[in-house]
Amino acid sequence: MTNKTIAVVGAGIIGVTSAYMLRQAGYKVVLVDAEHGPALKTSFANGCQLSYSYVDAMSSPSLVKKLPKLLLGADPAFRVNLFPDLSLLKWGSRFLWQGQAAREQKNTQDLLRLSHYSRQVLHQLLSQSALEFAHRESGKLVIYTNPQDFDNAKARVAQKRAWGCKQEILTPQECIAIQPSLQRLPKPLAGGIYAATDEVGDPHRFANQLLDQLVKDTGFEARFNCRIEKIVRKGSSVQSLETSTGSLCADAYVWATGAESLPLLADIGLNVPIYPIKGYSLTVPATESAPDVCITDIDNKVVVARVGDRLRIAGCADIVGYDPRMDQQRIAHLLQVCRSHFPDAGHYNEVLNTWAGFRPVTPSSVPIIGQAGADNLFLNMGHGMLGWTLALGSASLLTAQVKQQALPIDATGMRPEDHGIS
C-alpha cells in the first residue's frame, strides 16, 4: 500500500476502470466528474459490444477513397459539417495521413494487442468479483451485402490471423445458420465475418457496479457535480486542480475525459490530437426473436446487440463539432434499419431511451496512455468508438505506468510521444 493520492478526472468507463485499478494497486484515489454520477455521457448508451476482434483503425485507404462521397453526404451513416474549425483541420490532416495502408495496418495491430489484453483483464476481474452487467460471450457477426466489400473483408481476415486474431469467413448460408432472421434481409447476403470470442455487456451498469465497490473503501472518494476549471502547474508538476467545489491537491493526476476538456490541457501547453465524432443509439425492449449474436450491418454502419432484456441499436459517425443536440433524423435512421432488417427483434414502438454521445477519436484510432505535460500528469483518453472494449486493458497499462513497473504489453502506438505529444 502507499500513502500517495491520485486524482482521476472523468468518470466515464475509462475513468472508473482507471480509478478501480489504481485503488487495487494501493493508491488513494479521488474520482472527479462534472456529472451527477458515473458513465453518463459517451459510456451511457453506446453499442455495448466488446468487439475484441473488430478494432480496425478508422482511417484507412478505403475510407480515404470514399471521402468525396462522404463530404457530399452520399453515405447515410456519415455526416460531415464543413465549418471554420482550425482544430478539425489539424486533426483531419493527421487522420488522412494515418490512412496510408502501412500505417493503418500498424494502428490496427496496436489496437488488437490492447483489445486482447483488455479481454484478459476483464475475465480476470470477473473471476474475482460478482458483477452483473448483462455480460455474455455472444460472438459477433459482421454482415455484408456488397460482394466487393466482402472480398476486402476476407483479405483482412487473413492478415488478422497472422496477428493472432481468430475470425471466420462465413457463407450466406452459414450466417443464416447462426442467425436465422438474416434470411429476411432486404438485400441478399454476400457473406459474413464471425468472431466467436467477442462479447456484450452494459458499460453503464458495469461502471456503477465498480463504483459501488469503490465507495465502500475508505481509500476512495468520489466527487460528482465537480467541474474542473483550471490546472495549476508549478515547475514541472501539476500542483492542484481548481474546481467548482474548491481546490483539489494530489500526488498525481490522471486525465480520462472526452474531447470537451482539451482546452484545460492546452492551457498548460499540452495539445492533444483528439476530435469528437458523434454517435447515436436507441434502446427498445427485446423480443424472444432478438439475435443472440451481436451483429454489425456494414452497409448501414449499424450495430445491434441484445443486452439483457433490451435491444441496443447504435451507429452513425457525425463530425459536427461540439453540437450536443439530439438529431432525430439519425434516430429515425437507426430505427428504420432495424425495422427493415430485424423486424421481429424488438418492440420498436416502445423506445426506452435515445442517446447521442461524442467519441474522442485520435487520428490513428489508438488511444493515448501515459505520462505527458507534467511529471505527475498521465493521460488515458482518445479511445474513440472502442472505449468499452479497451477500458480494462487501458486501465491496467496506465496503472503499471503510474507505478513505474514493467508494462504488461508493448505500449507502442499508445504512448503520448507516438501521438506527437511531448
CORGILIN-V182973 format. One record per residue. N is the residue number from 1. RES is the residue in three letters. SS is DSSP state (H for helix, E for strand, L for the rest). PSI is psi in degrees with one decimal (NA if undefined). NEAR is the number of other C-alpha atoms within 10 Angstrom. Layout:
# CORGILIN-V182973
[[N;RES;SS;PSI;NEAR] [N;RES;SS;PSI;NEAR]]
This chain:
# CORGILIN-V182973
[[1;MET;L;161.2;9] [2;THR;L;155.8;9] [3;ASN;L;-0.6;10] [4;LYS;L;142.7;12] [5;THR;E;135.7;20] [6;ILE;E;128.4;24] [7;ALA;E;124.5;25] [8;VAL;E;118.5;28] [9;VAL;E;116.9;29] [10;GLY;L;121.8;29] [11;ALA;L;34.9;30] [12;GLY;L;-168.9;28] [13;ILE;H;-31.9;32] [14;ILE;H;-44.8;30] [15;GLY;H;-41.8;27] [16;VAL;H;-43.4;28] [17;THR;H;-35.5;23] [18;SER;H;-45.2;31] [19;ALA;H;-42.0;33] [20;TYR;H;-47.6;23] [21;MET;H;-39.0;21] [22;LEU;H;-37.9;23] [23;ARG;H;-39.4;22] [24;GLN;H;-29.0;14] [25;ALA;L;-2.8;16] [26;GLY;L;-0.8;14] [27;TYR;L;148.7;22] [28;LYS;E;137.8;23] [29;VAL;E;134.6;27] [30;VAL;E;118.4;21] [31;LEU;E;126.4;24] [32;VAL;E;134.4;26] [33;ASP;L;147.1;22] [34;ALA;L;-19.1;17] [35;GLU;L;174.5;17] [36;HIS;L;-1.3;12] [37;GLY;L;-178.4;18] [38;PRO;L;152.7;27] [39;ALA;L;48.9;24] [40;LEU;L;2.4;16] [41;LYS;L;-106.4;20] [42;THR;L;-32.4;25] [43;SER;L;-1.5;25] [44;PHE;L;-47.3;20] [45;ALA;L;48.1;24] [46;ASN;L;-166.4;29] [47;GLY;L;-13.2;32] [48;CYS;L;1.1;28] [49;GLN;E;131.5;28] [50;LEU;E;85.2;31] [51;SER;L;66.8;23] [52;TYR;L;-26.0;25] [53;SER;L;-4.5;25] [54;TYR;L;60.6;22] [55;VAL;L;33.4;23] [56;ASP;L;138.9;22] [57;ALA;L;143.5;23] [58;MET;L;-45.2;23] [59;SER;L;120.4;23] [60;SER;L;164.0;23] [61;PRO;H;-38.0;17] [62;SER;H;-39.1;14] [63;LEU;H;-40.4;14] [64;VAL;H;-38.9;18] [65;LYS;H;-33.6;11] [66;LYS;H;-5.3;12] [67;LEU;H;-45.1;14] [68;PRO;H;-40.1;11] [69;LYS;H;-37.8;13] [70;LEU;H;-42.8;17] [71;LEU;H;-27.2;14] [72;LEU;L;-1.4;10] [73;GLY;L;23.2;14] [74;ALA;L;-15.0;13] [75;ASP;L;118.3;16] [76;PRO;L;-17.1;14] [77;ALA;L;-17.8;20] [78;PHE;E;146.0;20] [79;ARG;E;129.9;19] [80;VAL;E;119.3;15] [81;ASN;L;112.7;11] [82;LEU;L;115.7;12] [83;PHE;L;159.6;10] [84;PRO;L;110.9;8] [85;ASP;L;100.6;9] [86;LEU;H;-37.6;9] [87;SER;H;-37.3;12] [88;LEU;H;-40.0;20] [89;LEU;H;-45.5;13] [90;LYS;H;-47.6;13] [91;TRP;H;-43.6;18] [92;GLY;H;-38.1;16] [93;SER;H;-38.6;11] [94;ARG;H;-35.7;17] [95;PHE;H;-45.4;22] [96;LEU;H;-38.1;17] [97;TRP;H;-36.3;18] [98;GLN;L;-10.5;24] [99;GLY;L;-1.9;23] [100;GLN;L;145.2;15] [101;ALA;H;-48.5;14] [102;ALA;H;-38.8;11] [103;ARG;H;-41.6;17] [104;GLU;H;-40.6;21] [105;GLN;H;-42.7;19] [106;LYS;H;-43.7;17] [107;ASN;H;-41.0;27] [108;THR;H;-39.6;23] [109;GLN;H;-41.9;22] [110;ASP;H;-42.1;23] [111;LEU;H;-39.1;27] [112;LEU;H;-39.3;24] [113;ARG;H;-42.9;21] [114;LEU;H;-38.2;28] [115;SER;H;-40.5;26] [116;HIS;H;-39.1;18] [117;TYR;H;-37.1;20] [118;SER;H;-40.6;24] [119;ARG;H;-41.4;22] [120;GLN;H;-44.0;14] [121;VAL;H;-40.7;18] [122;LEU;H;-45.3;15] [123;HIS;H;-32.3;12] [124;GLN;H;-42.3;11] [125;LEU;H;-43.0;13] [126;LEU;H;-26.0;12] [127;SER;H;-15.8;10] [128;GLN;H;-17.5;8] [129;SER;L;142.5;11] [130;ALA;L;99.7;9] [131;LEU;L;136.8;16] [132;GLU;L;107.7;12] [133;PHE;L;34.5;18] [134;ALA;L;37.9;17] [135;HIS;L;138.0;18] [136;ARG;E;155.4;15] [137;GLU;L;88.9;15] [138;SER;L;-26.9;22] [139;GLY;L;159.8;20] [140;LYS;E;134.1;29] [141;LEU;E;121.9;26] [142;VAL;E;121.4;21] [143;ILE;E;146.9;22] [144;TYR;E;137.9;24] [145;THR;L;-15.3;19] [146;ASN;L;116.1;15] [147;PRO;H;-36.3;12] [148;GLN;H;-43.0;11] [149;ASP;H;-37.6;15] [150;PHE;H;-40.6;21] [151;ASP;H;-41.0;13] [152;ASN;H;-38.9;11] [153;ALA;H;-37.5;18] [154;LYS;H;-37.7;19] [155;ALA;H;-37.3;10] [156;ARG;H;-32.3;14] [157;VAL;H;-42.5;19] [158;ALA;H;-41.4;15] [159;GLN;H;-46.5;14] [160;LYS;H;-33.4;20] [161;ARG;H;-39.4;12] [162;ALA;H;-23.0;9] [163;TRP;L;7.5;13] [164;GLY;L;17.5;13] [165;CYS;L;124.7;18] [166;LYS;L;116.5;15] [167;GLN;L;153.8;21] [168;GLU;E;139.7;15] [169;ILE;E;122.5;19] [170;LEU;E;143.2;20] [171;THR;L;165.8;14] [172;PRO;H;-40.1;18] [173;GLN;H;-37.5;16] [174;GLU;H;-35.9;14] [175;CYS;H;-44.7;23] [176;ILE;H;-31.7;17] [177;ALA;H;-35.8;13] [178;ILE;H;-42.6;15] [179;GLN;L;93.3;18] [180;PRO;H;-29.1;13] [181;SER;H;-14.2;18] [182;LEU;H;-16.2;20] [183;GLN;H;-10.3;16] [184;ARG;H;12.7;14] [185;LEU;L;148.6;13] [186;PRO;L;-32.2;10] [187;LYS;L;148.5;12] [188;PRO;L;143.9;13] [189;LEU;L;141.6;21] [190;ALA;L;-28.1;19] [191;GLY;E;-171.6;26] [192;GLY;E;161.3;26] [193;ILE;E;126.9;21] [194;TYR;E;137.5;26] [195;ALA;E;111.9;22] [196;ALA;L;-23.0;15] [197;THR;L;-3.8;16] [198;ASP;L;158.9;22] [199;GLU;E;178.5;23] [200;VAL;E;149.8;26] [201;GLY;L;156.5;24] [202;ASP;L;110.2;23] [203;PRO;H;-30.2;27] [204;HIS;H;-46.0;22] [205;ARG;H;-39.1;19] [206;PHE;H;-45.8;22] [207;ALA;H;-41.6;25] [208;ASN;H;-36.3;18] [209;GLN;H;-39.4;15] [210;LEU;H;-41.9;18] [211;LEU;H;-38.5;23] [212;ASP;H;-37.6;11] [213;GLN;H;-41.5;13] [214;LEU;H;-41.0;20] [215;VAL;L;-15.8;12] [216;LYS;L;-7.4;10] [217;ASP;L;126.2;12] [218;THR;L;-14.4;9] [219;GLY;L;11.8;15] [220;PHE;E;142.9;20] [221;GLU;E;134.5;18] [222;ALA;E;131.8;20] [223;ARG;E;95.0;17] [224;PHE;L;169.4;17] [225;ASN;L;37.4;15] [226;CYS;L;108.5;19] [227;ARG;L;130.4;19] [228;ILE;E;128.5;21] [229;GLU;E;-26.4;15] [230;LYS;E;142.8;17] [231;ILE;E;121.2;18] [232;VAL;E;115.1;16] [233;ARG;E;140.1;15] [234;LYS;E;115.9;10] [235;GLY;L;-128.4;8] [236;SER;L;8.1;11] [237;SER;E;157.1;16] [238;VAL;E;125.1;21] [239;GLN;E;-39.3;19] [240;SER;E;172.8;19] [241;LEU;E;130.0;21] [242;GLU;E;124.7;17] [243;THR;E;172.1;17] [244;SER;L;-12.0;13] [245;THR;L;11.9;13] [246;GLY;E;-178.4;12] [247;SER;E;142.8;13] [248;LEU;E;120.6;16] [249;CYS;L;139.2;17] [250;ALA;L;170.1;18] [251;ASP;L;-30.0;16] [252;ALA;E;162.2;21] [253;TYR;E;136.1;27] [254;VAL;E;124.7;25] [255;TRP;E;112.9;23] [256;ALA;L;53.4;29] [257;THR;L;178.5;23] [258;GLY;L;-162.0;25] [259;ALA;H;-17.1;20] [260;GLU;H;-28.1;13] [261;SER;H;8.6;15] [262;LEU;H;-33.7;17] [263;PRO;H;-31.7;14] [264;LEU;H;-39.4;15] [265;LEU;H;-37.1;15] [266;ALA;H;-29.7;13] [267;ASP;L;-24.3;13] [268;ILE;L;18.0;15] [269;GLY;L;15.7;12] [270;LEU;L;102.5;16] [271;ASN;L;109.6;16] [272;VAL;L;123.9;24] [273;PRO;L;77.2;24] [274;ILE;E;140.6;27] [275;TYR;E;144.1;26] [276;PRO;E;131.6;24] [277;ILE;E;120.3;23] [278;LYS;E;134.8;25] [279;GLY;E;169.1;24] [280;TYR;E;158.3;26] [281;SER;E;162.3;24] [282;LEU;E;156.3;23] [283;THR;E;131.8;27] [284;VAL;E;160.7;22] [285;PRO;E;135.8;20] [286;ALA;E;152.3;21] [287;THR;L;176.7;15] [288;GLU;L;-17.4;10] [289;SER;L;1.8;14] [290;ALA;L;140.5;24] [291;PRO;L;138.0;23] [292;ASP;L;-34.7;18] [293;VAL;L;145.5;23] [294;CYS;E;137.7;29] [295;ILE;E;137.2;23] [296;THR;E;122.3;23] [297;ASP;E;104.5;19] [298;ILE;L;-39.1;17] [299;ASP;L;-43.0;14] [300;ASN;L;-2.0;17] [301;LYS;L;45.4;17] [302;VAL;E;134.8;21] [303;VAL;E;143.6;25] [304;VAL;E;128.3;28] [305;ALA;E;133.1;28] [306;ARG;E;121.1;29] [307;VAL;E;97.6;24] [308;GLY;L;-124.4;16] [309;ASP;L;18.4;14] [310;ARG;E;156.5;19] [311;LEU;E;121.4;25] [312;ARG;E;128.2;27] [313;ILE;E;120.8;27] [314;ALA;E;156.5;27] [315;GLY;E;-164.8;27] [316;CYS;E;152.8;24] [317;ALA;E;100.8;20] [318;ASP;E;124.2;19] [319;ILE;E;93.9;19] [320;VAL;L;27.3;17] [321;GLY;L;-139.6;18] [322;TYR;L;32.2;14] [323;ASP;L;110.7;11] [324;PRO;L;-2.0;11] [325;ARG;L;144.4;8] [326;MET;L;123.7;14] [327;ASP;L;105.2;12] [328;GLN;H;-23.4;11] [329;GLN;H;-34.8;9] [330;ARG;H;-40.9;21] [331;ILE;H;-41.7;20] [332;ALA;H;-37.4;12] [333;HIS;H;-47.5;17] [334;LEU;H;-43.0;24] [335;LEU;H;-41.0;21] [336;GLN;H;-41.5;14] [337;VAL;H;-44.8;16] [338;CYS;H;-37.1;20] [339;ARG;H;-39.5;15] [340;SER;H;-32.5;12] [341;HIS;H;-33.8;18] [342;PHE;L;64.5;18] [343;PRO;L;-25.4;17] [344;ASP;L;7.0;17] [345;ALA;L;-27.2;23] [346;GLY;E;163.3;25] [347;HIS;E;86.6;18] [348;TYR;E;-13.6;19] [349;ASN;E;-0.2;9] [350;GLU;E;61.2;10] [351;VAL;E;121.7;14] [352;LEU;E;-39.8;13] [353;ASN;E;156.2;11] [354;THR;E;158.5;17] [355;TRP;E;146.3;18] [356;ALA;E;135.0;24] [357;GLY;E;153.6;23] [358;PHE;E;117.9;27] [359;ARG;E;124.9;26] [360;PRO;E;107.8;25] [361;VAL;E;132.8;25] [362;THR;E;161.2;26] [363;PRO;L;-32.8;26] [364;SER;L;-10.0;30] [365;SER;L;-6.6;28] [366;VAL;L;134.1;31] [367;PRO;L;165.6;29] [368;ILE;E;117.3;29] [369;ILE;E;113.6;27] [370;GLY;E;178.5;24] [371;GLN;E;135.2;23] [372;ALA;L;146.4;18] [373;GLY;L;-27.7;22] [374;ALA;L;157.8;20] [375;ASP;L;-30.2;13] [376;ASN;L;25.0;18] [377;LEU;E;129.6;20] [378;PHE;E;142.6;24] [379;LEU;E;140.6;23] [380;ASN;E;85.4;29] [381;MET;E;169.4;29] [382;GLY;L;32.7;30] [383;HIS;E;-5.2;26] [384;GLY;H;-131.6;25] [385;MET;H;-0.3;24] [386;LEU;H;18.3;27] [387;GLY;H;-45.3;23] [388;TRP;H;-43.6;28] [389;THR;H;-39.9;30] [390;LEU;H;-1.9;29] [391;ALA;H;-51.6;29] [392;LEU;H;-40.3;28] [393;GLY;H;-40.2;25] [394;SER;H;-42.5;30] [395;ALA;H;-39.4;26] [396;SER;H;-42.4;23] [397;LEU;H;-43.7;27] [398;LEU;H;-44.7;26] [399;THR;H;-40.9;24] [400;ALA;H;-36.7;18] [401;GLN;H;-42.6;17] [402;VAL;H;-39.8;20] [403;LYS;H;-9.9;12] [404;GLN;L;44.6;9] [405;GLN;L;174.0;10] [406;ALA;L;136.1;10] [407;LEU;L;143.5;14] [408;PRO;L;-23.6;14] [409;ILE;L;166.3;12] [410;ASP;L;122.8;13] [411;ALA;L;12.3;18] [412;THR;L;133.5;14] [413;GLY;L;-22.7;21] [414;MET;L;-17.9;25] [415;ARG;L;146.9;20] [416;PRO;H;-40.0;21] [417;GLU;H;-26.6;15] [418;ASP;H;-18.6;15] [419;HIS;H;11.9;19] [420;GLY;L;18.6;10] [421;ILE;L;123.8;15] [422;SER;L;NA;14]]
